[in-house]
């Protein structure tokens, strides 16, 4: 029996190689282009009512969660400049600016 519909869609859906590449996604914290792994981070934690998400490097997200509590992240909200005022975060962003987008490293535990 012949099938009426193709299983994987029409052949016309093949993407063009002439199309320009998509713009790279930029990390919310450090401003560098993201690599292969993108973490969608809630600047205001979900436990505090946050709904918006922003793209980040995994190492940048680990640094935020190791540096700030949920209450501090809630107070800063979507204002990345308020987070960059913190000396540890500023030092990290300046250090990671020279690294490859897919760079990963071990982050220290929360200092409490």
C-alpha positions in Angstrom: 0.0 0.0 0.0 1.3 3.5 -0.8 1.3 6.1 1.8 -0.5 9.4 1.3 1.9 11.5 3.3 5.7 11.5 3.6 6.9 10.5 7.0 9.4 13.3 7.5 7.7 16.1 5.6 8.2 17.4 2.1 11.6 17.5 0.5 11.3 21.3 0.0 12.1 21.9 3.7 15.9 21.4 3.2 17.7 24.5 4.6 19.7 26.8 2.3 23.4 26.8 2.7 23.4 30.4 1.4 21.5 31.7 4.4 23.6 33.8 6.8 24.5 32.2 10.1 22.4 33.2 13.1 23.8 35.8 15.4 25.6 34.3 18.5 23.8 34.4 21.7 25.5 36.7 24.3 25.9 35.8 27.9 23.9 38.0 30.3 26.6 38.3 32.9 29.9 38.6 31.1 28.8 39.7 27.6 30.8 37.1 25.7 29.3 35.0 23.0 28.1 31.6 24.4 29.6 28.4 23.2 28.0 25.0 22.6 26.4 24.9 26.1 23.9 27.6 27.0 22.3 27.7 30.4 18.9 29.5 30.7 19.2 31.2 34.1 16.4 32.8 36.1 17.9 36.1 37.4 15.2 36.2 40.0 15.0 32.7 41.3 11.9 30.7 40.6 11.4 30.2 44.3 11.1 34.0 44.6 8.6 34.4 41.7 11.0 34.8 38.9 9.8 33.9 35.4 12.2 35.6 33.0 15.2 33.6 31.8 18.5 34.9 30.3 21.3 33.0 28.4 24.5 32.4 30.3 27.6 30.3 30.3 27.5 27.5 32.8 30.6 28.9 34.6 28.9 32.3 34.9 25.8 30.8 36.4 27.8 28.8 38.9 29.6 31.9 40.0 26.4 33.7 40.6 24.9 30.9 42.6 28.1 30.5 44.6 28.3 34.2 45.4 24.7 35.3 46.0 21.8 34.0 48.0 18.3 33.8 46.5 17.3 36.9 48.5 20.2 38.9 47.1 19.4 37.7 43.5 15.8 38.7 44.0 16.8 42.2 45.2 19.1 42.7 42.2 16.4 41.4 39.8 17.2 41.8 36.1 19.8 44.5 36.8 23.1 42.9 35.8 25.0 46.1 36.8 23.9 45.6 40.4 25.5 42.2 40.4 28.7 43.4 38.7 29.3 45.9 41.5 30.2 43.0 43.8 34.0 42.7 43.9 34.1 38.9 43.5 31.8 39.0 40.5 33.7 41.9 38.9 37.0 40.0 39.4 35.5 36.9 37.8 34.1 38.7 34.8 37.4 40.4 34.2 39.2 37.1 34.5 36.9 35.1 32.2 36.8 37.8 29.5 40.0 36.3 28.0 38.8 32.7 28.0 37.2 30.6 25.3 33.3 30.5 25.2 33.3 26.8 26.1 35.8 27.2 29.0 34.9 25.5 32.2 36.5 25.4 35.6 35.7 24.4 39.2 34.0 27.1 41.1 34.5 27.5 44.9 31.7 26.7 47.3 29.5 29.4 48.8 31.3 31.5 51.5 28.8 31.6 54.4 
